[in-house]
């Protein structure tokens, strides 16, 4: 799939380009991003170059990972979001926010727009969000975007060689008043 651009009220969601490499590198120097995500730590310039120049374009070309930068009108990077295909009809959404743009709703806004795009433009009927237990900021974004917390998975994440417990949540097309591509029969208590 070719990369797409998605405008929101305050942001432009688009793939990162070579001229964004320095902004990605600078954002990833944040200890919180290194702590709560699986990016390399320390994060070196060559990591940003590989991410922007190889990993992002390869993900789009294979329709396996759809990575978006969340950019303000002035071109400032507010965060990164990605949808990774996991199995037929299921994808995982992940994100991080730059330090100076946290707490203003940008990533929630981007998550909602990207979720809508996934449900209407790629064959996804379930979006999952996972974050290490304790990452309350990420959990708050997921909950504000309408994800339903489903529980805790033991040793389900690996971060710098250490297995960690994670929270799991999901978002379905019906949560955004959208149709599914396949019927859904919820369990009855």
MDTraj code that builds the backbone (N, CA, C; nanometers):
import mdtraj as md
import numpy as np

residues = "UNK UNK UNK UNK UNK UNK UNK UNK UNK UNK UNK UNK UNK UNK UNK UNK UNK UNK UNK UNK UNK UNK UNK UNK UNK UNK UNK UNK UNK UNK UNK UNK UNK UNK UNK UNK UNK UNK UNK UNK UNK UNK UNK UNK UNK UNK UNK UNK UNK UNK UNK UNK UNK UNK UNK UNK UNK UNK UNK UNK UNK UNK UNK UNK UNK UNK UNK UNK UNK UNK UNK UNK UNK UNK UNK UNK UNK UNK UNK UNK UNK UNK UNK UNK UNK UNK UNK UNK UNK UNK UNK UNK UNK UNK UNK UNK UNK UNK UNK UNK UNK UNK UNK UNK UNK UNK UNK UNK UNK UNK UNK UNK UNK UNK UNK UNK UNK UNK UNK UNK UNK UNK UNK UNK UNK UNK UNK UNK UNK UNK UNK UNK UNK UNK UNK UNK UNK UNK UNK UNK UNK UNK UNK UNK UNK UNK UNK UNK UNK UNK UNK UNK UNK UNK UNK UNK UNK UNK UNK UNK UNK UNK UNK UNK UNK UNK UNK UNK UNK UNK UNK UNK UNK UNK UNK UNK UNK UNK UNK UNK UNK UNK UNK UNK UNK UNK UNK UNK UNK".split()
xyz = np.array([
    [0.0843, -0.1178, 0.0000],
    [0.0000, 0.0000, 0.0000],
    [0.0887, 0.1239, 0.0000],
    [0.0446, 0.2230, -0.0730],
    [0.1153, 0.3499, -0.0727],
    [0.0785, 0.4285, 0.0533],
    [0.1730, 0.5016, 0.1107],
    [0.1421, 0.5829, 0.2287],
    [0.0303, 0.6822, 0.2000],
    [-0.0483, 0.7087, 0.3047],
    [-0.1579, 0.8050, 0.2936],
    [-0.1357, 0.9166, 0.3953],
    [-0.2062, 1.0252, 0.3749],
    [-0.2042, 1.1389, 0.4664],
    [-0.3453, 1.1569, 0.5207],
    [-0.3554, 1.1744, 0.6527],
    [-0.4846, 1.1892, 0.7179],
    [-0.4845, 1.3203, 0.7965],
    [-0.5681, 1.4155, 0.7560],
    [-0.5790, 1.5398, 0.8341],
    [-0.6769, 1.5201, 0.9504],
    [-0.6470, 1.5822, 1.0633],
    [-0.7405, 1.5877, 1.1749],
    [-0.7658, 1.7353, 1.2031],
    [-0.8372, 1.7643, 1.3081],
    [-0.8668, 1.9030, 1.3411],
    [-0.7395, 1.9841, 1.3630],
    [-0.6415, 1.9247, 1.4333],
    [-0.5211, 1.9998, 1.4691],
    [-0.3920, 1.9419, 1.4143],
    [-0.3994, 1.8278, 1.3472],
    [-0.2788, 1.7562, 1.3073],
    [-0.2833, 1.7130, 1.1618],
    [-0.1658, 1.6772, 1.1124],
    [-0.1536, 1.6086, 0.9852],
    [-0.0818, 1.4778, 1.0149],
    [-0.1484, 1.3661, 0.9869],
    [-0.0874, 1.2344, 1.0052],
    [-0.0326, 1.1913, 0.8699],
    [0.0972, 1.1695, 0.8658],
    [0.1615, 1.1287, 0.7411],
    [0.2828, 1.0430, 0.7737],
    [0.3304, 0.9719, 0.6728],
    [0.4508, 0.8929, 0.6933],
    [0.5699, 0.9863, 0.7173],
    [0.6703, 0.9349, 0.7833],
    [0.7906, 1.0156, 0.8031],
    [0.8781, 1.0053, 0.6789],
    [0.9509, 1.1137, 0.6541],
    [1.0377, 1.1241, 0.5374],
    [1.1812, 1.1457, 0.5857],
    [1.2778, 1.1351, 0.4960],
    [1.4170, 1.1565, 0.5370],
    [1.4406, 1.2881, 0.6104],
    [1.3685, 1.3952, 0.5734],
    [1.3905, 1.5226, 0.6420],
    [1.3304, 1.5237, 0.7836],
    [1.2619, 1.4165, 0.8237],
    [1.2095, 1.4032, 0.9601],
    [1.3036, 1.3246, 1.0514],
    [1.4132, 1.2730, 0.9973],
    [1.5030, 1.1865, 1.0739],
    [1.5546, 1.2551, 1.1997],
    [1.5971, 1.3790, 1.1882],
    [1.6498, 1.4500, 1.3062],
    [1.5425, 1.4683, 1.4135],
    [1.4186, 1.4949, 1.3730],
    [1.3097, 1.5120, 1.4707],
    [1.2796, 1.3804, 1.5415],
    [1.2826, 1.2691, 1.4681],
    [1.2605, 1.1373, 1.5294],
    [1.3736, 1.1072, 1.6268],
    [1.4953, 1.1311, 1.5839],
    [1.6105, 1.1073, 1.6716],
    [1.5999, 1.1903, 1.7993],
    [1.5701, 1.3191, 1.7854],
    [1.5612, 1.4072, 1.9032],
    [1.4506, 1.3618, 1.9970],
    [1.3351, 1.3261, 1.9438],
    [1.2239, 1.2821, 2.0289],
    [1.2597, 1.1555, 2.1050],
    [1.3321, 1.0660, 2.0395],
    [1.3648, 0.9365, 2.1008],
    [1.4781, 0.9448, 2.2029],
    [1.5300, 1.0645, 2.2279],
    [1.6251, 1.0823, 2.3371],
    [1.5540, 1.0934, 2.4713],
    [1.4234, 1.1095, 2.4680],
    [1.3420, 1.1211, 2.5885],
    [1.3480, 0.9901, 2.6675],
    [1.3905, 0.9948, 2.7931],
    [1.3981, 0.8721, 2.8735],
    [1.2640, 0.8004, 2.8873],
    [1.1525, 0.8730, 2.8855],
    [1.0223, 0.8074, 2.8958],
    [0.9906, 0.7258, 2.7711],
    [1.0236, 0.7769, 2.6540],
    [1.0010, 0.6992, 2.5314],
    [1.0893, 0.5748, 2.5332],
    [1.2148, 0.5903, 2.5737],
    [1.3031, 0.4743, 2.5809],
    [1.2570, 0.3751, 2.6874],
    [1.2005, 0.4235, 2.7968],
    [1.1552, 0.3364, 2.9047],
    [1.0322, 0.2550, 2.8665],
    [0.9342, 0.3200, 2.8025],
    [0.8040, 0.2566, 2.7824],
    [0.7831, 0.1945, 2.6457],
    [0.8763, 0.2127, 2.5537],
    [0.8626, 0.1521, 2.4216],
    [0.9776, 0.0548, 2.3984],
    [0.9702, -0.0140, 2.2874],
    [1.0732, -0.1132, 2.2556],
    [1.1797, -0.0586, 2.1609],
    [1.1938, 0.0736, 2.1534],
    [1.2991, 0.1294, 2.0688],
    [1.4350, 0.0974, 2.1322],
    [1.5394, 0.0965, 2.0526],
    [1.6720, 0.0720, 2.1101],
    [1.7083, 0.1784, 2.2136],
    [1.7823, 0.1366, 2.3131],
    [1.8289, 0.2297, 2.4164],
    [1.9729, 0.1937, 2.4503],
    [2.0661, 0.2832, 2.4285],
    [2.0486, 0.4210, 2.3821],
    [2.0024, 0.4253, 2.2364],
    [1.9325, 0.5317, 2.2022],
    [1.8810, 0.5515, 2.0666],
    [1.9804, 0.6384, 1.9912],
    [2.0424, 0.5794, 1.8897],
    [2.1500, 0.6450, 1.8147],
    [2.0991, 0.7030, 1.6833],
    [2.1746, 0.7940, 1.6221],
    [2.1317, 0.8511, 1.4933],
    [2.1038, 0.7443, 1.3875],
    [2.1842, 0.6383, 1.3864],
    [2.1617, 0.5328, 1.2857],
    [2.0302, 0.4583, 1.3078],
    [1.9807, 0.4556, 1.4327],
    [1.8494, 0.3942, 1.4572],
    [1.7398, 0.4770, 1.3892],
    [1.7466, 0.6079, 1.4018],
    [1.6483, 0.6953, 1.3376],
    [1.6592, 0.6851, 1.1856],
    [1.7805, 0.6796, 1.1328],
    [1.7994, 0.6685, 0.9879],
    [1.7395, 0.5393, 0.9342],
    [1.7621, 0.4277, 1.0039],
    [1.7068, 0.2985, 0.9620],
    [1.5551, 0.2981, 0.9726],
    [1.5028, 0.3539, 1.0819],
    [1.3581, 0.3598, 1.1010],
    [1.2920, 0.4375, 0.9881],
    [1.3394, 0.5598, 0.9643],
    [1.2780, 0.6467, 0.8637],
    [1.3059, 0.5971, 0.7220],
    [1.4292, 0.5542, 0.6952],
    [1.4687, 0.5200, 0.5588],
    [1.4384, 0.3785, 0.5158],
    [1.4192, 0.2866, 0.6112],
    [1.3992, 0.1466, 0.5737],
    [1.2741, 0.0858, 0.6372],
    [1.2641, 0.0898, 0.7710],
    [1.1548, 0.0206, 0.8377],
    [1.0175, 0.0762, 0.8000],
    [1.0026, 0.2074, 0.8030],
    [0.8727, 0.2672, 0.7702],
    [0.8336, 0.2386, 0.6256],
    [0.9196, 0.2675, 0.5259],
    [0.8789, 0.2380, 0.3875],
    [0.8549, 0.0886, 0.3627],
    [0.9351, 0.0017, 0.4242],
    [0.9159, -0.1424, 0.4062],
    [0.7824, -0.1882, 0.4634],
    [0.7422, -0.1320, 0.5772],
    [0.6137, -0.1676, 0.6368],
    [0.4965, -0.1299, 0.5472],
    [0.5031, -0.0103, 0.4893],
    [0.3981, 0.0319, 0.3969],
    [0.3982, -0.0556, 0.2720],
    [0.5159, -0.0824, 0.2160],
    [0.5240, -0.1619, 0.0928],
    [0.4676, -0.3021, 0.1119],
    [0.4891, -0.3608, 0.2294],
    [0.4402, -0.4957, 0.2578],
    [0.2985, -0.4957, 0.3156],
    [0.2415, -0.3780, 0.3380],
    [0.1107, -0.3655, 0.4047],
    [0.1085, -0.4410, 0.5371],
    [0.2216, -0.4313, 0.6091],
    [0.2334, -0.5018, 0.7378],
    [0.2344, -0.4059, 0.8557],
    [0.2920, -0.2876, 0.8357],
    [0.2960, -0.1853, 0.9399],
    [0.2768, -0.0492, 0.8746],
    [0.1796, 0.0255, 0.9265],
    [0.1456, 0.1562, 0.8727],
    [0.1843, 0.2599, 0.9770],
    [0.2955, 0.3286, 0.9528],
    [0.3508, 0.4231, 1.0494],
    [0.3196, 0.5659, 1.0070],
    [0.2764, 0.6439, 1.1056],
    [0.2408, 0.7837, 1.0828],
    [0.3118, 0.8715, 1.1840],
    [0.3632, 0.9851, 1.1372],
    [0.4026, 1.0914, 1.2269],
    [0.2825, 1.1821, 1.2463],
    [0.2647, 1.2314, 1.3680],
    [0.1589, 1.3283, 1.3965],
    [0.2250, 1.4658, 1.3982],
    [0.1943, 1.5477, 1.2985],
    [0.2604, 1.6765, 1.2815],
    [0.1632, 1.7916, 1.3040],
    [0.2120, 1.8926, 1.3728],
    [0.1355, 2.0159, 1.3920],
    [0.1402, 2.0977, 1.2625],
    [0.0541, 2.1979, 1.2477],
    [0.0553, 2.2796, 1.1253],
    [0.1908, 2.3421, 1.0936],
    [0.2701, 2.3725, 1.1963],
    [0.4025, 2.4312, 1.1719],
    [0.5080, 2.3264, 1.1362],
    [0.4684, 2.1987, 1.1259],
    [0.5602, 2.0908, 1.0900],
    [0.6278, 2.0247, 1.2069],
    [0.5996, 2.0693, 1.3299],
    [0.6597, 2.0114, 1.4496],
    [0.6032, 1.8714, 1.4741],
    [0.6913, 1.7771, 1.5060],
    [0.6505, 1.6395, 1.5343],
    [0.5920, 1.6311, 1.6748],
    [0.4648, 1.5897, 1.6842],
    [0.3979, 1.5745, 1.8141],
    [0.4035, 1.4314, 1.8646],
    [0.4229, 1.3357, 1.7736],
    [0.4288, 1.1958, 1.8149],
    [0.4326, 1.1027, 1.6955],
    [0.4395, 0.9744, 1.7260],
    [0.4403, 0.8699, 1.6239],
    [0.3322, 0.7696, 1.6588],
    [0.2682, 0.7164, 1.5558],
    [0.1678, 0.6131, 1.5719],
    [0.1902, 0.5076, 1.4650],
    [0.1566, 0.3860, 1.4969],
    [0.1690, 0.2801, 1.3990],
    [0.0635, 0.1743, 1.4188],
    [0.0199, 0.1172, 1.3083],
    [-0.0708, 0.0025, 1.3102],
    [0.0049, -0.1136, 1.2489],
    [0.0175, -0.2208, 1.3257],
    [0.0874, -0.3408, 1.2812],
    [-0.0122, -0.4539, 1.2670],
    [-0.0182, -0.5147, 1.1505],
    [-0.1070, -0.6280, 1.1281],
    [-0.0577, -0.7474, 1.2103],
    [-0.1478, -0.8105, 1.2841],
    [-0.1116, -0.9234, 1.3697],
    [-0.1657, -1.0555, 1.3184],
    [-0.2897, -1.0571, 1.2727],
    [-0.3520, -1.1759, 1.2145],
    [-0.4683, -1.1284, 1.1293],
    [-0.5372, -1.2201, 1.0658],
    [-0.6458, -1.1839, 0.9775],
    [-0.7484, -1.0986, 1.0521],
    [-0.7646, -0.9744, 1.0111],
    [-0.8626, -0.8846, 1.0692],
    [-0.8232, -0.8192, 1.2003],
    [-0.7039, -0.8486, 1.2502],
    [-0.6594, -0.7937, 1.3788],
    [-0.5274, -0.7205, 1.3608],
    [-0.5208, -0.6011, 1.4187],
    [-0.3983, -0.5207, 1.4140],
    [-0.3752, -0.4602, 1.5510],
    [-0.2508, -0.4210, 1.5752],
    [-0.2151, -0.3561, 1.7016],
    [-0.1768, -0.2116, 1.6742],
    [-0.2307, -0.1214, 1.7559],
    [-0.2002, 0.0199, 1.7435],
    [-0.1070, 0.0598, 1.8576],
    [0.0011, 0.1273, 1.8233],
    [0.0948, 0.1774, 1.9234],
    [0.1249, 0.3239, 1.8966],
    [0.1747, 0.3928, 1.9986],
    [0.2014, 0.5349, 1.9829],
    [0.2964, 0.5836, 2.0901],
    [0.3568, 0.6983, 2.0630],
    [0.4275, 0.7764, 2.1647],
    [0.4133, 0.9235, 2.1307],
    [0.4259, 1.0054, 2.2327],
    [0.4160, 1.1506, 2.2157],
    [0.5486, 1.2146, 2.2511],
    [0.5833, 1.3194, 2.1799],
    [0.7031, 1.3940, 2.2161],
    [0.6786, 1.4621, 2.3505],
    [0.7858, 1.4811, 2.4242],
    [0.7743, 1.5325, 2.5604],
    [0.6977, 1.6648, 2.5666],
    [0.7296, 1.7586, 2.4779],
    [0.6686, 1.8908, 2.4895],
    [0.5230, 1.8949, 2.4437],
    [0.4756, 1.7869, 2.3814],
    [0.3377, 1.7860, 2.3325],
    [0.2474, 1.6880, 2.4073],
    [0.2942, 1.6394, 2.5208],
    [0.2099, 1.5489, 2.6001],
    [0.1042, 1.6275, 2.6763],
    [-0.0086, 1.5615, 2.6973],
    [-0.1111, 1.6176, 2.7828],
    [-0.2073, 1.7145, 2.7164],
    [-0.1992, 1.7273, 2.5821],
    [-0.2883, 1.8215, 2.5154],
    [-0.3867, 1.7536, 2.4213],
    [-0.3926, 1.6206, 2.4251],
    [-0.4903, 1.5462, 2.3456],
    [-0.4515, 1.5157, 2.2027],
    [-0.3313, 1.5524, 2.1609],
    [-0.2914, 1.5252, 2.0226],
    [-0.2924, 1.3762, 1.9891],
    [-0.2382, 1.2944, 2.0775],
    [-0.2263, 1.1511, 2.0462],
    [-0.3627, 1.0834, 2.0521],
    [-0.4505, 1.1289, 2.1405],
    [-0.5871, 1.0753, 2.1411],
    [-0.6565, 1.1105, 2.0095],
    [-0.6434, 1.2345, 1.9667],
    [-0.7018, 1.2789, 1.8392],
    [-0.6477, 1.1957, 1.7237],
    [-0.5182, 1.1754, 1.7222],
    [-0.4549, 1.0963, 1.6157],
    [-0.4986, 0.9500, 1.6224],
    [-0.5106, 0.8958, 1.7438],
    [-0.5524, 0.7565, 1.7603],
    [-0.6933, 0.7357, 1.7054],
    [-0.7830, 0.8274, 1.7342],
    [-0.9197, 0.8162, 1.6827],
    [-0.9221, 0.8223, 1.5296],
    [-0.8470, 0.9150, 1.4719],
    [-0.8433, 0.9269, 1.3258],
    [-0.7819, 0.8030, 1.2622],
    [-0.6757, 0.7546, 1.3202],
    [-0.6083, 0.6375, 1.2652],
    [-0.6939, 0.5119, 1.2809],
    [-0.7654, 0.5008, 1.3913],
    [-0.8553, 0.3867, 1.4114],
    [-0.9660, 0.3874, 1.3064],
    [-1.0245, 0.5044, 1.2831],
    [-1.1278, 0.5169, 1.1808],
    [-1.0720, 0.4755, 1.0446],
    [-0.9531, 0.5228, 1.0134],
    [-0.8886, 0.4865, 0.8861],
    [-0.8696, 0.3356, 0.8767],
    [-0.8208, 0.2730, 0.9825],
    [-0.7954, 0.1284, 0.9796],
    [-0.9242, 0.0503, 0.9555],
    [-1.0317, 0.0917, 1.0210],
    [-1.1581, 0.0190, 1.0074],
    [-1.2240, 0.0399, 0.8716],
    [-1.1927, 0.1495, 0.8041],
    [-1.2589, 0.1788, 0.6767],
    [-1.1699, 0.1590, 0.5543],
    [-1.0377, 0.1493, 0.5740],
    [-0.9489, 0.1418, 0.4570],
    [-0.8625, 0.0154, 0.4497],
    [-0.8439, -0.0522, 0.5606],
    [-0.7705, -0.1788, 0.5585],
    [-0.8599, -0.2835, 0.6252],
    [-0.8424, -0.4092, 0.5942],
    [-0.9347, -0.5106, 0.6476],
    [-0.9095, -0.5415, 0.7958],
    [-0.9536, -0.4513, 0.8827],
    [-0.9349, -0.4686, 1.0266],
    [-1.0711, -0.4629, 1.0953],
    [-1.0986, -0.5607, 1.1792],
    [-1.2204, -0.5633, 1.2604],
    [-1.1904, -0.5577, 1.4091],
    [-1.0630, -0.5556, 1.4444],
    [-1.0246, -0.5470, 1.5857],
    [-0.8885, -0.4788, 1.5924],
    [-0.8837, -0.3690, 1.6665],
    [-0.7570, -0.3027, 1.6958],
    [-0.7223, -0.3332, 1.8408],
    [-0.5997, -0.3731, 1.8628],
    [-0.5528, -0.3974, 1.9992],
    [-0.4512, -0.2914, 2.0371],
    [-0.4484, -0.2599, 2.1629],
    [-0.3483, -0.1717, 2.2204],
    [-0.2861, -0.2487, 2.3353],
    [-0.1558, -0.2430, 2.3464],
    [-0.0824, -0.3060, 2.4554],
    [0.0174, -0.2058, 2.5110],
    [0.0339, -0.2081, 2.6404],
    [0.1359, -0.1251, 2.7038],
    [0.1786, -0.1937, 2.8321],
    [0.3032, -0.1732, 2.8661],
    [0.3540, -0.2310, 2.9898],
    [0.2730, -0.1809, 3.1086],
    [0.2419, -0.2729, 3.1995],
    [0.1711, -0.2355, 3.3213],
    [0.2490, -0.1226, 3.3888],
    [0.1793, -0.0164, 3.4229],
    [0.2417, 0.1008, 3.4828],
    [0.2483, 0.2199, 3.3897],
    [0.2322, 0.1978, 3.2604],
    [0.2355, 0.3083, 3.1643],
    [0.0967, 0.3739, 3.1615],
    [0.0684, 0.4475, 3.2668],
    [-0.0650, 0.5053, 3.2847],
    [-0.0980, 0.6124, 3.1818],
    [0.0014, 0.6825, 3.1304],
    [-0.0253, 0.7849, 3.0289],
    [-0.0759, 0.7198, 2.8999],
    [-0.0131, 0.6116, 2.8593],
    [-0.0568, 0.5409, 2.7394],
    [-0.1960, 0.4825, 2.7598],
    [-0.2193, 0.4269, 2.8774],
    [-0.3511, 0.3694, 2.9069],
    [-0.4591, 0.4783, 2.9013],
    [-0.4289, 0.5962, 2.9521],
    [-0.5272, 0.7051, 2.9502],
    [-0.5631, 0.7431, 2.8065],
    [-0.4649, 0.7479, 2.7178],
    [-0.4921, 0.7777, 2.5777],
    [-0.5834, 0.6703, 2.5183],
    [-0.5490, 0.5435, 2.5407],
    [-0.6299, 0.4343, 2.4863],
    [-0.7741, 0.4423, 2.5368],
    [-0.7910, 0.4680, 2.6648],
    [-0.9261, 0.4759, 2.7208],
    [-1.0026, 0.5957, 2.6662],
    [-0.9362, 0.7100, 2.6524],
    [-1.0028, 0.8284, 2.5956],
    [-1.0431, 0.8052, 2.4505],
    [-0.9672, 0.7215, 2.3792],
    [-0.9984, 0.6905, 2.2395],
    [-1.1053, 0.5819, 2.2268],
    [-1.1520, 0.5286, 2.3393],
    [-1.2616, 0.4329, 2.3363],
    [-1.2234, 0.2874, 2.3473],
    [-1.0954, 0.2588, 2.3676],
    [-1.0533, 0.1203, 2.3834],
    [-1.1091, 0.0638, 2.5139],
    [-1.1457, -0.0640, 2.5121],
    [-1.1941, -0.1349, 2.6300],
    [-1.0791, -0.2164, 2.6875],
    [-1.0468, -0.1909, 2.8128],
    [-0.9408, -0.2665, 2.8787],
    [-0.9908, -0.4093, 2.9011],
    [-0.9148, -0.5055, 2.8539],
    [-0.9561, -0.6455, 2.8631],
    [-0.8814, -0.7227, 2.9700],
    [-0.7670, -0.6717, 3.0131],
    [-0.6960, -0.7421, 3.1183],
    [-0.5460, -0.7221, 3.1116],
    [-0.4779, -0.8064, 3.1863],
    [-0.3322, -0.8042, 3.1949],
    [-0.2778, -0.9363, 3.1415],
    [-0.1810, -0.9284, 3.0529],
    [-0.1146, -1.0459, 2.9987],
    [0.0210, -1.0602, 3.0661],
    [0.0442, -1.1750, 3.1254],
    [0.1706, -1.1972, 3.1951],
    [0.2829, -1.2200, 3.0953],
    [0.3959, -1.1537, 3.1177],
    [0.5187, -1.1709, 3.0385],
    [0.4931, -1.1597, 2.8881],
    [0.4022, -1.0717, 2.8474],
    [0.3631, -1.0628, 2.7070],
    [0.4427, -0.9614, 2.6267],
    [0.5215, -0.8768, 2.6925],
    [0.6057, -0.7804, 2.6225],
    [0.7516, -0.8082, 2.6545],
    [0.8361, -0.7806, 2.5566],
    [0.9797, -0.7873, 2.5804],
    [1.0357, -0.6476, 2.5596],
    [1.1030, -0.5970, 2.6615],
    [1.1627, -0.4650, 2.6538],
    [1.3072, -0.4770, 2.6985],
    [1.3981, -0.4548, 2.6039],
    [1.5417, -0.4652, 2.6305],
    [1.5785, -0.5980, 2.6952],
    [1.5207, -0.7068, 2.6414],
    [1.5560, -0.8402, 2.6853],
    [1.4876, -0.8882, 2.8119],
    [1.3957, -0.8089, 2.8647],
    [1.3237, -0.8476, 2.9863],
    [1.1760, -0.8635, 2.9541],
    [1.1189, -0.9786, 2.9935],
    [0.9753, -1.0022, 2.9759],
    [0.8996, -0.9194, 3.0790],
    [0.7913, -0.8567, 3.0353],
    [0.7137, -0.7694, 3.1235],
    [0.5646, -0.7949, 3.1025],
    [0.4882, -0.7753, 3.2095],
    [0.3435, -0.7848, 3.1995],
    [0.2903, -0.6633, 3.1234],
    [0.1777, -0.6837, 3.0541],
    [0.1198, -0.5714, 2.9816],
    [-0.0320, -0.5703, 2.9936],
    [-0.0855, -0.4500, 2.9806],
    [-0.2291, -0.4327, 2.9688],
    [-0.2679, -0.4563, 2.8232],
    [-0.3874, -0.5096, 2.8044],
    [-0.4425, -0.5313, 2.6709],
    [-0.5790, -0.4655, 2.6638],
    [-0.6033, -0.3941, 2.5556],
    [-0.7337, -0.3331, 2.5315],
    [-0.7676, -0.3507, 2.3839],
    [-0.8951, -0.3354, 2.3527],
    [-0.9365, -0.3486, 2.2136],
    [-1.0361, -0.2390, 2.1769],
    [-1.0420, -0.2145, 2.0470],
    [-1.1384, -0.1233, 1.9889],
    [-1.1977, -0.1953, 1.8684],
    [-1.3293, -0.1934, 1.8596],
    [-1.3993, -0.2575, 1.7485],
    [-1.4649, -0.1500, 1.6626],
    [-1.4935, -0.1803, 1.5356],
    [-1.5598, -0.0800, 1.4520],
    [-1.6894, -0.0287, 1.5157],
    [-1.7643, -0.1159, 1.5791],
    [-1.8910, -0.0740, 1.6403],
    [-1.8694, 0.0299, 1.7505],
    [-1.7514, 0.0315, 1.8130],
    [-1.7215, 0.1320, 1.9147],
    [-1.7156, 0.2723, 1.8554],
    [-1.6925, 0.2793, 1.7246],
    [-1.6890, 0.4080, 1.6537],
    [-1.8094, 0.4229, 1.5606],
    [-1.9122, 0.3404, 1.5833],
    [-2.0347, 0.3410, 1.5021],
    [-2.0057, 0.3109, 1.3553],
    [-1.9117, 0.2179, 1.3324],
    [-1.8759, 0.1757, 1.1973],
    [-1.9125, 0.0289, 1.1797],
    [-1.9402, -0.0141, 1.0565],
    [-1.9700, -0.1559, 1.0333],
    [-1.8425, -0.2404, 1.0348],
    [-1.8576, -0.3666, 1.0687],
    [-1.7471, -0.4625, 1.0625],
    [-1.7479, -0.5309, 0.9270],
    [-1.6354, -0.5865, 0.8889],
    [-1.6298, -0.6624, 0.7643],
    [-1.6811, -0.8041, 0.7851],
    [-1.6873, -0.8493, 0.9100],
    [-1.7359, -0.9831, 0.9429],
    [-1.8361, -0.9714, 1.0577],
    [-1.9334, -1.0607, 1.0642],
    [-2.0279, -1.0556, 1.1752],
    [-1.9578, -1.0769, 1.3089],
    [-2.0144, -1.0164, 1.4121],
    [-1.9613, -1.0313, 1.5480],
    [-2.0749, -1.0766, 1.6377],
    [-2.0529, -1.1863, 1.7069],
    [-2.1515, -1.2395, 1.8009],
    [-2.0932, -1.2325, 1.9398],
    [-2.1241, -1.1254, 2.0151],
    [-2.0670, -1.1120, 2.1498],
    [-2.1233, -1.2183, 2.2424],
    [-2.0428, -1.2548, 2.3418],
    [-2.0901, -1.3515, 2.4409],
    [-2.1932, -1.2859, 2.5303],
    [-2.2798, -1.3652, 2.5843],
    [-2.3820, -1.3155, 2.6760],
    [-2.3495, -1.3662, 2.8150],
    [-2.3476, -1.2747, 2.9152],
    [-2.3159, -1.3194, 3.0517],
    [-2.4226, -1.4101, 3.1102],
])
top = md.Topology()
chain = top.add_chain()
for i, resn in enumerate(residues, 1):
    res = top.add_residue(resn, chain, resSeq=i)
    for name in ("N", "CA", "C"):
        top.add_atom(name, md.element.get_by_symbol(name[0]), res)
traj = md.Trajectory(xyz[None], top)
